[in-house]
Amino acid sequence: MSSLSCKKCGSSAVKKNGRTTTGRQKYHCKACGVHTTTEHAAQERAQQLALAEHLHYERVSQRGIARTTGLSRNTIIRYLKKSTSRRSAPP
Ligand SMILES: [Zn+2]
């Protein structure tokens, strides 16, 4: 427990606070009041989404991306809509 610290404020006054619907451990910071998962979980998800985007540009089907990354199709579609609208904005 001593290695845990809040990723928002850096305080070590964090307490386990249940699990997410996907089974990840949630934490509550007593110092700043934020509810969050671990840094590792956030990094893992960012990697999955980056892989999903890469596969999308390689023209892999959405179902194929879902099988490869383990993300749901709805998550992938939502993320790709967001990232392509960011990308296609005129300079
Ligand atoms: Zn905090």
PDB file of the backbone (N, CA, C, O) and the ligand in Angstrom, with CONECT records:
HET     ZN  A 101       1
ATOM      1  N   MET A   1       0.824  -1.213   0.000  1.00  0.00           N
ATOM      2  CA  MET A   1       0.000   0.000   0.000  1.00  0.00           C
ATOM      3  C   MET A   1       0.857   1.263   0.000  1.00  0.00           C
ATOM      4  O   MET A   1       0.414   2.307  -0.477  1.00  0.00           O
ATOM      5  N   SER A   2       2.073   1.181   0.527  1.00  0.00           N
ATOM      6  CA  SER A   2       2.879   2.391   0.669  1.00  0.00           C
ATOM      7  C   SER A   2       3.322   2.941  -0.690  1.00  0.00           C
ATOM      8  O   SER A   2       3.620   4.129  -0.814  1.00  0.00           O
ATOM      9  N   SER A   3       3.363   2.068  -1.713  1.00  0.00           N
ATOM     10  CA  SER A   3       3.818   2.537  -3.021  1.00  0.00           C
ATOM     11  C   SER A   3       2.722   3.301  -3.764  1.00  0.00           C
ATOM     12  O   SER A   3       2.997   3.963  -4.765  1.00  0.00           O
ATOM     13  N   LEU A   4       1.487   3.213  -3.283  1.00  0.00           N
ATOM     14  CA  LEU A   4       0.399   3.897  -3.966  1.00  0.00           C
ATOM     15  C   LEU A   4       0.425   5.388  -3.678  1.00  0.00           C
ATOM     16  O   LEU A   4       0.640   5.815  -2.544  1.00  0.00           O
ATOM     17  N   SER A   5       0.200   6.175  -4.734  1.00  0.00           N
ATOM     18  CA  SER A   5       0.042   7.604  -4.535  1.00  0.00           C
ATOM     19  C   SER A   5      -0.968   8.124  -5.544  1.00  0.00           C
ATOM     20  O   SER A   5      -1.165   7.542  -6.611  1.00  0.00           O
ATOM     21  N   CYS A   6      -1.596   9.219  -5.188  1.00  0.00           N
ATOM     22  CA  CYS A   6      -2.606   9.810  -6.052  1.00  0.00           C
ATOM     23  C   CYS A   6      -1.939  10.361  -7.306  1.00  0.00           C
ATOM     24  O   CYS A   6      -0.927  11.056  -7.217  1.00  0.00           O
ATOM     25  N   LYS A   7      -2.511  10.050  -8.496  1.00  0.00           N
ATOM     26  CA  LYS A   7      -1.866  10.538  -9.715  1.00  0.00           C
ATOM     27  C   LYS A   7      -2.248  11.991  -9.996  1.00  0.00           C
ATOM     28  O   LYS A   7      -1.675  12.627 -10.881  1.00  0.00           O
ATOM     29  N   LYS A   8      -3.213  12.512  -9.243  1.00  0.00           N
ATOM     30  CA  LYS A   8      -3.595  13.908  -9.445  1.00  0.00           C
ATOM     31  C   LYS A   8      -2.783  14.835  -8.543  1.00  0.00           C
ATOM     32  O   LYS A   8      -2.219  15.826  -9.006  1.00  0.00           O
ATOM     33  N   CYS A   9      -2.728  14.503  -7.246  1.00  0.00           N
ATOM     34  CA  CYS A   9      -2.059  15.409  -6.309  1.00  0.00           C
ATOM     35  C   CYS A   9      -0.794  14.803  -5.704  1.00  0.00           C
ATOM     36  O   CYS A   9      -0.045  15.510  -5.031  1.00  0.00           O
ATOM     37  N   GLY A  10      -0.537  13.509  -5.928  1.00  0.00           N
ATOM     38  CA  GLY A  10       0.695  12.900  -5.434  1.00  0.00           C
ATOM     39  C   GLY A  10       0.644  12.474  -3.982  1.00  0.00           C
ATOM     40  O   GLY A  10       1.630  11.950  -3.464  1.00  0.00           O
ATOM     41  N   SER A  11      -0.473  12.684  -3.311  1.00  0.00           N
ATOM     42  CA  SER A  11      -0.594  12.306  -1.906  1.00  0.00           C
ATOM     43  C   SER A  11      -0.599  10.782  -1.760  1.00  0.00           C
ATOM     44  O   SER A  11      -1.036  10.063  -2.658  1.00  0.00           O
ATOM     45  N   SER A  12      -0.109  10.307  -0.618  1.00  0.00           N
ATOM     46  CA  SER A  12      -0.134   8.866  -0.371  1.00  0.00           C
ATOM     47  C   SER A  12      -1.360   8.460   0.450  1.00  0.00           C
ATOM     48  O   SER A  12      -1.486   7.299   0.837  1.00  0.00           O
ATOM     49  N   ALA A  13      -2.260   9.405   0.716  1.00  0.00           N
ATOM     50  CA  ALA A  13      -3.468   9.123   1.493  1.00  0.00           C
ATOM     51  C   ALA A  13      -4.560   8.576   0.577  1.00  0.00           C
ATOM     52  O   ALA A  13      -5.638   9.159   0.463  1.00  0.00           O
ATOM     53  N   VAL A  14      -4.266   7.440  -0.078  1.00  0.00           N
ATOM     54  CA  VAL A  14      -5.249   6.818  -0.964  1.00  0.00           C
ATOM     55  C   VAL A  14      -5.767   5.540  -0.317  1.00  0.00           C
ATOM     56  O   VAL A  14      -5.059   4.854   0.421  1.00  0.00           O
ATOM     57  N   LYS A  15      -7.033   5.244  -0.622  1.00  0.00           N
ATOM     58  CA  LYS A  15      -7.702   4.097  -0.017  1.00  0.00           C
ATOM     59  C   LYS A  15      -8.382   3.315  -1.127  1.00  0.00           C
ATOM     60  O   LYS A  15      -8.936   3.902  -2.057  1.00  0.00           O
ATOM     61  N   LYS A  16      -8.343   1.992  -1.031  1.00  0.00           N
ATOM     62  CA  LYS A  16      -9.061   1.166  -1.998  1.00  0.00           C
ATOM     63  C   LYS A  16     -10.550   1.466  -1.888  1.00  0.00           C
ATOM     64  O   LYS A  16     -11.087   1.621  -0.791  1.00  0.00           O
ATOM     65  N   ASN A  17     -11.206   1.544  -3.042  1.00  0.00           N
ATOM     66  CA  ASN A  17     -12.604   1.961  -3.034  1.00  0.00           C
ATOM     67  C   ASN A  17     -13.401   1.172  -4.065  1.00  0.00           C
ATOM     68  O   ASN A  17     -13.937   1.752  -5.009  1.00  0.00           O
ATOM     69  N   GLY A  18     -13.482  -0.145  -3.895  1.00  0.00           N
ATOM     70  CA  GLY A  18     -14.289  -0.979  -4.775  1.00  0.00           C
ATOM     71  C   GLY A  18     -13.611  -1.250  -6.102  1.00  0.00           C
ATOM     72  O   GLY A  18     -12.424  -0.978  -6.284  1.00  0.00           O
ATOM     73  N   ARG A  19     -14.389  -1.793  -7.025  1.00  0.00           N
ATOM     74  CA  ARG A  19     -13.852  -2.118  -8.344  1.00  0.00           C
ATOM     75  C   ARG A  19     -14.746  -1.556  -9.432  1.00  0.00           C
ATOM     76  O   ARG A  19     -15.929  -1.296  -9.209  1.00  0.00           O
ATOM     77  N   THR A  20     -14.166  -1.371 -10.619  1.00  0.00           N
ATOM     78  CA  THR A  20     -14.959  -0.917 -11.751  1.00  0.00           C
ATOM     79  C   THR A  20     -15.774  -2.098 -12.269  1.00  0.00           C
ATOM     80  O   THR A  20     -15.609  -3.227 -11.806  1.00  0.00           O
ATOM     81  N   THR A  21     -16.658  -1.828 -13.237  1.00  0.00           N
ATOM     82  CA  THR A  21     -17.479  -2.899 -13.806  1.00  0.00           C
ATOM     83  C   THR A  21     -16.627  -3.924 -14.524  1.00  0.00           C
ATOM     84  O   THR A  21     -17.047  -5.070 -14.687  1.00  0.00           O
ATOM     85  N   THR A  22     -15.423  -3.531 -14.961  1.00  0.00           N
ATOM     86  CA  THR A  22     -14.535  -4.477 -15.636  1.00  0.00           C
ATOM     87  C   THR A  22     -13.567  -5.137 -14.659  1.00  0.00           C
ATOM     88  O   THR A  22     -12.697  -5.898 -15.082  1.00  0.00           O
ATOM     89  N   GLY A  23     -13.700  -4.862 -13.354  1.00  0.00           N
ATOM     90  CA  GLY A  23     -12.920  -5.562 -12.346  1.00  0.00           C
ATOM     91  C   GLY A  23     -11.621  -4.898 -11.938  1.00  0.00           C
ATOM     92  O   GLY A  23     -10.821  -5.500 -11.221  1.00  0.00           O
ATOM     93  N   ARG A  24     -11.392  -3.658 -12.383  1.00  0.00           N
ATOM     94  CA  ARG A  24     -10.164  -2.968 -11.977  1.00  0.00           C
ATOM     95  C   ARG A  24     -10.351  -2.337 -10.604  1.00  0.00           C
ATOM     96  O   ARG A  24     -11.437  -1.873 -10.255  1.00  0.00           O
ATOM     97  N   GLN A  25      -9.270  -2.331  -9.835  1.00  0.00           N
ATOM     98  CA  GLN A  25      -9.313  -1.741  -8.499  1.00  0.00           C
ATOM     99  C   GLN A  25      -9.466  -0.222  -8.604  1.00  0.00           C
ATOM    100  O   GLN A  25      -8.741   0.437  -9.350  1.00  0.00           O
ATOM    101  N   LYS A  26     -10.425   0.321  -7.840  1.00  0.00           N
ATOM    102  CA  LYS A  26     -10.591   1.772  -7.802  1.00  0.00           C
ATOM    103  C   LYS A  26      -9.995   2.300  -6.507  1.00  0.00           C
ATOM    104  O   LYS A  26      -9.947   1.592  -5.500  1.00  0.00           O
ATOM    105  N   TYR A  27      -9.546   3.535  -6.539  1.00  0.00           N
ATOM    106  CA  TYR A  27      -8.965   4.184  -5.368  1.00  0.00           C
ATOM    107  C   TYR A  27      -9.618   5.534  -5.141  1.00  0.00           C
ATOM    108  O   TYR A  27     -10.074   6.200  -6.071  1.00  0.00           O
ATOM    109  N   HIS A  28      -9.646   5.909  -3.880  1.00  0.00           N
ATOM    110  CA  HIS A  28     -10.167   7.223  -3.513  1.00  0.00           C
ATOM    111  C   HIS A  28      -9.076   7.975  -2.776  1.00  0.00           C
ATOM    112  O   HIS A  28      -8.514   7.460  -1.809  1.00  0.00           O
ATOM    113  N   CYS A  29      -8.769   9.180  -3.218  1.00  0.00           N
ATOM    114  CA  CYS A  29      -7.751   9.996  -2.560  1.00  0.00           C
ATOM    115  C   CYS A  29      -8.415  10.844  -1.475  1.00  0.00           C
ATOM    116  O   CYS A  29      -9.343  11.608  -1.741  1.00  0.00           O
ATOM    117  N   LYS A  30      -7.919  10.691  -0.256  1.00  0.00           N
ATOM    118  CA  LYS A  30      -8.499  11.448   0.851  1.00  0.00           C
ATOM    119  C   LYS A  30      -8.042  12.901   0.833  1.00  0.00           C
ATOM    120  O   LYS A  30      -8.704  13.765   1.409  1.00  0.00           O
ATOM    121  N   ALA A  31      -6.927  13.177   0.183  1.00  0.00           N
ATOM    122  CA  ALA A  31      -6.395  14.539   0.172  1.00  0.00           C
ATOM    123  C   ALA A  31      -7.159  15.440  -0.801  1.00  0.00           C
ATOM    124  O   ALA A  31      -7.570  16.541  -0.433  1.00  0.00           O
ATOM    125  N   CYS A  32      -7.352  14.974  -2.058  1.00  0.00           N
ATOM    126  CA  CYS A  32      -8.010  15.833  -3.045  1.00  0.00           C
ATOM    127  C   CYS A  32      -9.395  15.321  -3.422  1.00  0.00           C
ATOM    128  O   CYS A  32     -10.134  16.012  -4.125  1.00  0.00           O
ATOM    129  N   GLY A  33      -9.761  14.121  -2.968  1.00  0.00           N
ATOM    130  CA  GLY A  33     -11.122  13.633  -3.172  1.00  0.00           C
ATOM    131  C   GLY A  33     -11.377  12.968  -4.509  1.00  0.00           C
ATOM    132  O   GLY A  33     -12.527  12.674  -4.835  1.00  0.00           O
ATOM    133  N   VAL A  34     -10.329  12.721  -5.299  1.00  0.00           N
ATOM    134  CA  VAL A  34     -10.527  12.134  -6.620  1.00  0.00           C
ATOM    135  C   VAL A  34     -10.738  10.620  -6.503  1.00  0.00           C
ATOM    136  O   VAL A  34     -10.122   9.966  -5.661  1.00  0.00           O
ATOM    137  N   HIS A  35     -11.609  10.072  -7.351  1.00  0.00           N
ATOM    138  CA  HIS A  35     -11.810   8.635  -7.458  1.00  0.00           C
ATOM    139  C   HIS A  35     -11.152   8.189  -8.752  1.00  0.00           C
ATOM    140  O   HIS A  35     -11.435   8.753  -9.809  1.00  0.00           O
ATOM    141  N   THR A  36     -10.283   7.193  -8.696  1.00  0.00           N
ATOM    142  CA  THR A  36      -9.559   6.814  -9.910  1.00  0.00           C
ATOM    143  C   THR A  36      -9.122   5.358  -9.864  1.00  0.00           C
ATOM    144  O   THR A  36      -9.220   4.699  -8.829  1.00  0.00           O
ATOM    145  N   THR A  37      -8.639   4.867 -10.999  1.00  0.00           N
ATOM    146  CA  THR A  37      -7.998   3.551 -11.042  1.00  0.00           C
ATOM    147  C   THR A  37      -6.487   3.773 -11.012  1.00  0.00           C
ATOM    148  O   THR A  37      -6.038   4.914 -10.905  1.00  0.00           O
ATOM    149  N   THR A  38      -5.708   2.719 -11.102  1.00  0.00           N
ATOM    150  CA  THR A  38      -4.261   2.879 -11.021  1.00  0.00           C
ATOM    151  C   THR A  38      -3.699   3.493 -12.300  1.00  0.00           C
ATOM    152  O   THR A  38      -4.349   3.501 -13.345  1.00  0.00           O
ATOM    153  N   GLU A  39      -2.501   3.995 -12.191  1.00  0.00           N
ATOM    154  CA  GLU A  39      -1.777   4.538 -13.343  1.00  0.00           C
ATOM    155  C   GLU A  39      -1.633   3.468 -14.418  1.00  0.00           C
ATOM    156  O   GLU A  39      -1.781   3.733 -15.611  1.00  0.00           O
ATOM    157  N   HIS A  40      -1.339   2.248 -13.962  1.00  0.00           N
ATOM    158  CA  HIS A  40      -1.129   1.136 -14.878  1.00  0.00           C
ATOM    159  C   HIS A  40      -2.383   0.879 -15.719  1.00  0.00           C
ATOM    160  O   HIS A  40      -2.286   0.669 -16.928  1.00  0.00           O
ATOM    161  N   ALA A  41      -3.554   0.895 -15.084  1.00  0.00           N
ATOM    162  CA  ALA A  41      -4.804   0.652 -15.804  1.00  0.00           C
ATOM    163  C   ALA A  41      -5.026   1.711 -16.866  1.00  0.00           C
ATOM    164  O   ALA A  41      -5.472   1.400 -17.970  1.00  0.00           O
ATOM    165  N   ALA A  42      -4.717   2.966 -16.541  1.00  0.00           N
ATOM    166  CA  ALA A  42      -4.900   4.056 -17.490  1.00  0.00           C
ATOM    167  C   ALA A  42      -3.940   3.912 -18.669  1.00  0.00           C
ATOM    168  O   ALA A  42      -4.320   4.151 -19.815  1.00  0.00           O
ATOM    169  N   GLN A  43      -2.690   3.521 -18.386  1.00  0.00           N
ATOM    170  CA  GLN A  43      -1.698   3.328 -19.449  1.00  0.00           C
ATOM    171  C   GLN A  43      -2.119   2.186 -20.363  1.00  0.00           C
ATOM    172  O   GLN A  43      -1.999   2.271 -21.586  1.00  0.00           O
ATOM    173  N   GLU A  44      -2.616   1.109 -19.744  1.00  0.00           N
ATOM    174  CA  GLU A  44      -3.033  -0.057 -20.511  1.00  0.00           C
ATOM    175  C   GLU A  44      -4.146   0.317 -21.491  1.00  0.00           C
ATOM    176  O   GLU A  44      -4.135  -0.094 -22.651  1.00  0.00           O
ATOM    177  N   ARG A  45      -5.102   1.102 -21.002  1.00  0.00           N
ATOM    178  CA  ARG A  45      -6.215   1.510 -21.835  1.00  0.00           C
ATOM    179  C   ARG A  45      -5.749   2.435 -22.962  1.00  0.00           C
ATOM    180  O   ARG A  45      -6.221   2.321 -24.093  1.00  0.00           O
ATOM    181  N   ALA A  46      -4.835   3.342 -22.658  1.00  0.00           N
ATOM    182  CA  ALA A  46      -4.297   4.241 -23.680  1.00  0.00           C
ATOM    183  C   ALA A  46      -3.589   3.446 -24.766  1.00  0.00           C
ATOM    184  O   ALA A  46      -3.687   3.773 -25.948  1.00  0.00           O
ATOM    185  N   GLN A  47      -2.871   2.395 -24.357  1.00  0.00           N
ATOM    186  CA  GLN A  47      -2.188   1.541 -25.332  1.00  0.00           C
ATOM    187  C   GLN A  47      -3.192   0.807 -26.210  1.00  0.00           C
ATOM    188  O   GLN A  47      -3.013   0.707 -27.423  1.00  0.00           O
ATOM    189  N   GLN A  48      -4.260   0.290 -25.582  1.00  0.00           N
ATOM    190  CA  GLN A  48      -5.297  -0.412 -26.343  1.00  0.00           C
ATOM    191  C   GLN A  48      -5.921   0.515 -27.380  1.00  0.00           C
ATOM    192  O   GLN A  48      -6.143   0.115 -28.523  1.00  0.00           O
ATOM    193  N   LEU A  49      -6.207   1.764 -26.975  1.00  0.00           N
ATOM    194  CA  LEU A  49      -6.844   2.715 -27.883  1.00  0.00           C
ATOM    195  C   LEU A  49      -5.892   3.117 -29.007  1.00  0.00           C
ATOM    196  O   LEU A  49      -6.321   3.294 -30.147  1.00  0.00           O
ATOM    197  N   ALA A  50      -4.603   3.261 -28.695  1.00  0.00           N
ATOM    198  CA  ALA A  50      -3.612   3.598 -29.723  1.00  0.00           C
ATOM    199  C   ALA A  50      -3.514   2.464 -30.736  1.00  0.00           C
ATOM    200  O   ALA A  50      -3.419   2.701 -31.940  1.00  0.00           O
ATOM    201  N   LEU A  51      -3.538   1.222 -30.232  1.00  0.00           N
ATOM    202  CA  LEU A  51      -3.500   0.058 -31.120  1.00  0.00           C
ATOM    203  C   LEU A  51      -4.753   0.016 -31.995  1.00  0.00           C
ATOM    204  O   LEU A  51      -4.672  -0.273 -33.189  1.00  0.00           O
ATOM    205  N   ALA A  52      -5.901   0.304 -31.401  1.00  0.00           N
ATOM    206  CA  ALA A  52      -7.160   0.313 -32.150  1.00  0.00           C
ATOM    207  C   ALA A  52      -7.094   1.332 -33.282  1.00  0.00           C
ATOM    208  O   ALA A  52      -7.528   1.047 -34.398  1.00  0.00           O
ATOM    209  N   GLU A  53      -6.552   2.522 -33.004  1.00  0.00           N
ATOM    210  CA  GLU A  53      -6.445   3.562 -34.020  1.00  0.00           C
ATOM    211  C   GLU A  53      -5.501   3.119 -35.138  1.00  0.00           C
ATOM    212  O   GLU A  53      -5.777   3.324 -36.320  1.00  0.00           O
ATOM    213  N   HIS A  54      -4.386   2.509 -34.742  1.00  0.00           N
ATOM    214  CA  HIS A  54      -3.408   2.028 -35.731  1.00  0.00           C
ATOM    215  C   HIS A  54      -4.047   0.975 -36.644  1.00  0.00           C
ATOM    216  O   HIS A  54      -3.906   1.031 -37.865  1.00  0.00           O
ATOM    217  N   LEU A  55      -4.745   0.022 -36.037  1.00  0.00           N
ATOM    218  CA  LEU A  55      -5.392  -1.036 -36.824  1.00  0.00           C
ATOM    219  C   LEU A  55      -6.443  -0.444 -37.755  1.00  0.00           C
ATOM    220  O   LEU A  55      -6.629  -0.920 -38.875  1.00  0.00           O
ATOM    221  N   HIS A  56      -7.135   0.606 -37.282  1.00  0.00           N
ATOM    222  CA  HIS A  56      -8.149   1.266 -38.102  1.00  0.00           C
ATOM    223  C   HIS A  56      -7.510   1.843 -39.367  1.00  0.00           C
ATOM    224  O   HIS A  56      -8.073   1.721 -40.455  1.00  0.00           O
ATOM    225  N   TYR A  57      -6.336   2.470 -39.232  1.00  0.00           N
ATOM    226  CA  TYR A  57      -5.674   3.048 -40.400  1.00  0.00           C
ATOM    227  C   TYR A  57      -5.065   1.984 -41.298  1.00  0.00           C
ATOM    228  O   TYR A  57      -4.760   2.246 -42.462  1.00  0.00           O
ATOM    229  N   GLU A  58      -4.886   0.766 -40.751  1.00  0.00           N
ATOM    230  CA  GLU A  58      -4.451  -0.369 -41.584  1.00  0.00           C
ATOM    231  C   GLU A  58      -5.660  -1.049 -42.227  1.00  0.00           C
ATOM    232  O   GLU A  58      -5.533  -2.108 -42.842  1.00  0.00           O
ATOM    233  N   ARG A  59      -6.812  -0.439 -42.080  1.00  0.00           N
ATOM    234  CA  ARG A  59      -8.068  -0.901 -42.676  1.00  0.00           C
ATOM    235  C   ARG A  59      -8.505  -2.270 -42.143  1.00  0.00           C
ATOM    236  O   ARG A  59      -9.113  -3.053 -42.873  1.00  0.00           O
ATOM    237  N   VAL A  60      -8.203  -2.556 -40.892  1.00  0.00           N
ATOM    238  CA  VAL A  60      -8.740  -3.750 -40.236  1.00  0.00           C
ATOM    239  C   VAL A  60     -10.192  -3.441 -39.874  1.00  0.00           C
ATOM    240  O   VAL A  60     -10.508  -2.314 -39.493  1.00  0.00           O
ATOM    241  N   SER A  61     -11.073  -4.434 -39.990  1.00  0.00           N
ATOM    242  CA  SER A  61     -12.487  -4.200 -39.689  1.00  0.00           C
ATOM    243  C   SER A  61     -12.675  -3.877 -38.209  1.00  0.00           C
ATOM    244  O   SER A  61     -11.838  -4.223 -37.376  1.00  0.00           O
ATOM    245  N   GLN A  62     -13.781  -3.210 -37.893  1.00  0.00           N
ATOM    246  CA  GLN A  62     -14.052  -2.848 -36.500  1.00  0.00           C
ATOM    247  C   GLN A  62     -14.188  -4.087 -35.629  1.00  0.00           C
ATOM    248  O   GLN A  62     -13.747  -4.093 -34.480  1.00  0.00           O
ATOM    249  N   ARG A  63     -14.804  -5.149 -36.180  1.00  0.00           N
ATOM    250  CA  ARG A  63     -14.914  -6.393 -35.410  1.00  0.00           C
ATOM    251  C   ARG A  63     -13.537  -7.000 -35.181  1.00  0.00           C
ATOM    252  O   ARG A  63     -13.263  -7.549 -34.114  1.00  0.00           O
ATOM    253  N   GLY A  64     -12.666  -6.897 -36.193  1.00  0.00           N
ATOM    254  CA  GLY A  64     -11.300  -7.399 -36.059  1.00  0.00           C
ATOM    255  C   GLY A  64     -10.531  -6.628 -34.995  1.00  0.00           C
ATOM    256  O   GLY A  64      -9.791  -7.216 -34.207  1.00  0.00           O
ATOM    257  N   ILE A  65     -10.709  -5.302 -34.972  1.00  0.00           N
ATOM    258  CA  ILE A  65     -10.061  -4.470 -33.954  1.00  0.00           C
ATOM    259  C   ILE A  65     -10.566  -4.864 -32.569  1.00  0.00           C
ATOM    260  O   ILE A  65      -9.788  -4.965 -31.620  1.00  0.00           O
ATOM    261  N   ALA A  66     -11.879  -5.087 -32.463  1.00  0.00           N
ATOM    262  CA  ALA A  66     -12.475  -5.463 -31.180  1.00  0.00           C
ATOM    263  C   ALA A  66     -11.898  -6.784 -30.677  1.00  0.00           C
ATOM    264  O   ALA A  66     -11.598  -6.921 -29.491  1.00  0.00           O
ATOM    265  N   ARG A  67     -11.742  -7.756 -31.577  1.00  0.00           N
ATOM    266  CA  ARG A  67     -11.183  -9.048 -31.172  1.00  0.00           C
ATOM    267  C   ARG A  67      -9.723  -8.908 -30.754  1.00  0.00           C
ATOM    268  O   ARG A  67      -9.294  -9.528 -29.781  1.00  0.00           O
ATOM    269  N   THR A  68      -8.954  -8.091 -31.487  1.00  0.00           N
ATOM    270  CA  THR A  68      -7.523  -7.961 -31.220  1.00  0.00           C
ATOM    271  C   THR A  68      -7.260  -7.217 -29.911  1.00  0.00           C
ATOM    272  O   THR A  68      -6.431  -7.641 -29.105  1.00  0.00           O
ATOM    273  N   THR A  69      -7.969  -6.103 -29.702  1.00  0.00           N
ATOM    274  CA  THR A  69      -7.673  -5.255 -28.544  1.00  0.00           C
ATOM    275  C   THR A  69      -8.451  -5.655 -27.298  1.00  0.00           C
ATOM    276  O   THR A  69      -8.045  -5.321 -26.185  1.00  0.00           O
ATOM    277  N   GLY A  70      -9.565  -6.365 -27.468  1.00  0.00           N
ATOM    278  CA  GLY A  70     -10.403  -6.704 -26.320  1.00  0.00           C
ATOM    279  C   GLY A  70     -11.339  -5.584 -25.903  1.00  0.00           C
ATOM    280  O   GLY A  70     -12.033  -5.691 -24.892  1.00  0.00           O
ATOM    281  N   LEU A  71     -11.359  -4.498 -26.689  1.00  0.00           N
ATOM    282  CA  LEU A  71     -12.287  -3.402 -26.421  1.00  0.00           C
ATOM    283  C   LEU A  71     -13.612  -3.711 -27.109  1.00  0.00           C
ATOM    284  O   LEU A  71     -13.657  -4.516 -28.039  1.00  0.00           O
ATOM    285  N   SER A  72     -14.691  -3.072 -26.656  1.00  0.00           N
ATOM    286  CA  SER A  72     -15.966  -3.298 -27.323  1.00  0.00           C
ATOM    287  C   SER A  72     -16.044  -2.439 -28.582  1.00  0.00           C
ATOM    288  O   SER A  72     -15.358  -1.422 -28.689  1.00  0.00           O
ATOM    289  N   ARG A  73     -16.878  -2.851 -29.529  1.00  0.00           N
ATOM    290  CA  ARG A  73     -17.004  -2.097 -30.790  1.00  0.00           C
ATOM    291  C   ARG A  73     -17.493  -0.682 -30.522  1.00  0.00           C
ATOM    292  O   ARG A  73     -17.045   0.267 -31.167  1.00  0.00           O
ATOM    293  N   ASN A  74     -18.406  -0.539 -29.577  1.00  0.00           N
ATOM    294  CA  ASN A  74     -18.924   0.796 -29.273  1.00  0.00           C
ATOM    295  C   ASN A  74     -17.811   1.723 -28.791  1.00  0.00           C
ATOM    296  O   ASN A  74     -17.753   2.891 -29.176  1.00  0.00           O
ATOM    297  N   THR A  75     -16.928   1.190 -27.943  1.00  0.00           N
ATOM    298  CA  THR A  75     -15.803   1.976 -27.441  1.00  0.00           C
ATOM    299  C   THR A  75     -14.909   2.406 -28.591  1.00  0.00           C
ATOM    300  O   THR A  75     -14.484   3.559 -28.668  1.00  0.00           O
ATOM    301  N   ILE A  76     -14.628   1.457 -29.492  1.00  0.00           N
ATOM    302  CA  ILE A  76     -13.749   1.734 -30.631  1.00  0.00           C
ATOM    303  C   ILE A  76     -14.363   2.800 -31.535  1.00  0.00           C
ATOM    304  O   ILE A  76     -13.686   3.744 -31.943  1.00  0.00           O
ATOM    305  N   ILE A  77     -15.652   2.640 -31.844  1.00  0.00           N
ATOM    306  CA  ILE A  77     -16.322   3.593 -32.734  1.00  0.00           C
ATOM    307  C   ILE A  77     -16.321   4.989 -32.110  1.00  0.00           C
ATOM    308  O   ILE A  77     -16.047   5.984 -32.781  1.00  0.00           O
ATOM    309  N   ARG A  78     -16.635   5.040 -30.813  1.00  0.00           N
ATOM    310  CA  ARG A  78     -16.676   6.335 -30.116  1.00  0.00           C
ATOM    311  C   ARG A  78     -15.296   6.995 -30.158  1.00  0.00           C
ATOM    312  O   ARG A  78     -15.180   8.190 -30.430  1.00  0.00           O
ATOM    313  N   TYR A  79     -14.252   6.207 -29.887  1.00  0.00           N
ATOM    314  CA  TYR A  79     -12.892   6.754 -29.859  1.00  0.00           C
ATOM    315  C   TYR A  79     -12.457   7.214 -31.249  1.00  0.00           C
ATOM    316  O   TYR A  79     -11.867   8.285 -31.393  1.00  0.00           O
ATOM    317  N   LEU A  80     -12.750   6.401 -32.279  1.00  0.00           N
ATOM    318  CA  LEU A  80     -12.311   6.747 -33.630  1.00  0.00           C
ATOM    319  C   LEU A  80     -13.025   7.983 -34.149  1.00  0.00           C
ATOM    320  O   LEU A  80     -12.422   8.796 -34.850  1.00  0.00           O
ATOM    321  N   LYS A  81     -14.306   8.137 -33.815  1.00  0.00           N
ATOM    322  CA  LYS A  81     -15.040   9.339 -34.212  1.00  0.00           C
ATOM    323  C   LYS A  81     -14.363  10.567 -33.628  1.00  0.00           C
ATOM    324  O   LYS A  81     -14.175  11.577 -34.307  1.00  0.00           O
ATOM    325  N   LYS A  82     -13.998  10.460 -32.341  1.00  0.00           N
ATOM    326  CA  LYS A  82     -13.350  11.574 -31.657  1.00  0.00           C
ATOM    327  C   LYS A  82     -11.990  11.873 -32.275  1.00  0.00           C
ATOM    328  O   LYS A  82     -11.664  13.029 -32.547  1.00  0.00           O
ATOM    329  N   SER A  83     -11.193  10.819 -32.497  1.00  0.00           N
ATOM    330  CA  SER A  83      -9.822  11.047 -32.974  1.00  0.00           C
ATOM    331  C   SER A  83      -9.804  11.500 -34.433  1.00  0.00           C
ATOM    332  O   SER A  83      -8.945  12.300 -34.805  1.00  0.00           O
ATOM    333  N   THR A  84     -10.731  11.013 -35.278  1.00  0.00           N
ATOM    334  CA  THR A  84     -10.727  11.444 -36.671  1.00  0.00           C
ATOM    335  C   THR A  84     -11.249  12.874 -36.795  1.00  0.00           C
ATOM    336  O   THR A  84     -10.812  13.610 -37.679  1.00  0.00           O
ATOM    337  N   SER A  85     -12.174  13.279 -35.926  1.00  0.00           N
ATOM    338  CA  SER A  85     -12.660  14.664 -35.999  1.00  0.00           C
ATOM    339  C   SER A  85     -11.563  15.636 -35.555  1.00  0.00           C
ATOM    340  O   SER A  85     -11.475  16.759 -36.051  1.00  0.00           O
ATOM    341  N   ARG A  86     -10.720  15.179 -34.602  1.00  0.00           N
ATOM    342  CA  ARG A  86      -9.576  15.981 -34.177  1.00  0.00           C
ATOM    343  C   ARG A  86      -8.587  16.134 -35.338  1.00  0.00           C
ATOM    344  O   ARG A  86      -8.063  17.216 -35.602  1.00  0.00           O
ATOM    345  N   ARG A  87      -8.355  14.998 -36.024  1.00  0.00           N
ATOM    346  CA  ARG A  87      -7.333  14.944 -37.052  1.00  0.00           C
ATOM    347  C   ARG A  87      -7.711  15.737 -38.293  1.00  0.00           C
ATOM    348  O   ARG A  87      -6.860  16.373 -38.915  1.00  0.00           O
ATOM    349  N   SER A  88      -9.018  15.698 -38.661  1.00  0.00           N
ATOM    350  CA  SER A  88      -9.430  16.307 -39.920  1.00  0.00           C
ATOM    351  C   SER A  88      -9.698  17.811 -39.803  1.00  0.00           C
ATOM    352  O   SER A  88     -10.103  18.442 -40.779  1.00  0.00           O
ATOM    353  N   ALA A  89      -9.476  18.383 -38.631  1.00  0.00           N
ATOM    354  CA  ALA A  89      -9.677  19.824 -38.464  1.00  0.00           C
ATOM    355  C   ALA A  89      -8.673  20.590 -39.324  1.00  0.00           C
ATOM    356  O   ALA A  89      -7.481  20.284 -39.299  1.00  0.00           O
ATOM    357  N   PRO A  90      -9.137  21.574 -40.079  1.00  0.00           N
ATOM    358  CA  PRO A  90      -8.223  22.309 -40.972  1.00  0.00           C
ATOM    359  C   PRO A  90      -7.211  23.119 -40.163  1.00  0.00           C
ATOM    360  O   PRO A  90      -7.542  23.660 -39.108  1.00  0.00           O
ATOM    361  N   PRO A  91      -5.979  23.200 -40.660  1.00  0.00           N
ATOM    362  CA  PRO A  91      -4.931  23.901 -39.909  1.00  0.00           C
ATOM    363  C   PRO A  91      -5.115  25.425 -39.902  1.00  0.00           C
ATOM    364  O   PRO A  91      -4.308  26.141 -39.309  1.00  0.00           O
TER     365      PRO A  91
HETATM  366 ZN    ZN A 101      -5.230  13.240  -4.656  1.00  0.00          ZN2+
END
